[in-house]
């Protein structure tokens, strides 16, 4: 058991985050990853000197390395965006309308 005076480790905080937000946290994480990877690939691919010396695979490999280097920033972005998106989704979702008692009574008779 962890010492209560000791702060939780990064792994414990990440586990607690994904337990709380579930699939939404994973979706946000992978969407941020895909956006950053694509952004790096596009920006590296636009560089004419690099494009002349390597092919498409080299551009994507360089973009992947750059994306892995931004992991701490992407993790912070995921942790910041996920609660905001969950609040937005809950606000936009209509609550279930309660069934009127008359309709419920008619259903019971059938």
N, C-alpha and C positions, 0 to 999 in steps of 0.2 A: 504494500500500500504506500502511496506517495506521502511524503511529509507535508502537512498542511501549510507550514510556513514557507515551503519551497514553491516557487511559481511553476505552473505546468510547462512541460517542454513544448517545443514547436510541434512535434508529432502529436502530442496529446491535444493541443489546441486545434490542429488541423482535423483530427479525428472527431472532436466535438463539433466543429463547424460543419462537417459533412453529415454528421448524425442529425444536426438541427435542420439543415437546409436540404438534405437529401439530393435528389436528382437535379434539382435546380442549380445547386452548387457545381455539380459536375458539368452540366450543360454550359453554364457561364464560364467555367474554367476552360473547357475545350473550345468554346467560341472565341474567347480572348486569345487562346493559343493560335487558332486558325487565322484570326485577323492579323495578329502580329507576324506570323510566318508569311502570310501572303503579302503584307506590307513590306517586309524586308526583301522578299523575292522580287517584288516589283521595283523597289528602289535600287536593289543591286543589279537587276536586269537592265535598268535604264543607264547604268554606267557603261559607256561605250568601251572603255579600256578593258574592263573585266569581261564583257561579252565577247570581245575579240579573242581573248585567250582561253576561254572555257565555254563549255556548252551549257545546256539547260540543267543538266545534273549538277554541275558545279555551282550554278546560281542557287539552286534549291539546297545544296549542301551548305553553302555559306549562309543562306537565310536560316537554316535549321540551327547552325552554330550560334548565330546572332540571337535567335529566339531563345535558345537555352541559356545564353548569358543574361537575358532579361527576366529569368525565372522569378527572382525576388520581387521585381516590380509587377509582374503579371499576377503573382500570388496576392500582393496587396490590392491590386485592381479587382481580383475575384472576390476577396473578402469585403471590399468596399461596395461593389456593385450588387452582389447577391441579395443582401437585405433590402436594398432599394428596389430591386426588381420584384422581390416577393411582396413588398408593400404595394407596389403598383399593380401587380396581378390581383392581389386581394381586393384592392379598391375598385378595380374595373369589373371584377366578377360580381354578378348580381346574386344577392342572397336568395336562397330557395324560398319561394312564396309559401306561406302556410296554407294548408288545405282548409277551406271553411268547414265548420262543424256540420252544416247541412249536407254538404257533399260527402263528408266522411260517414255520416249516419246513413245516407242512401247506399253507399258502398257496402256497409255492414249488412243491410237488409237483403242484398242480392246474393 
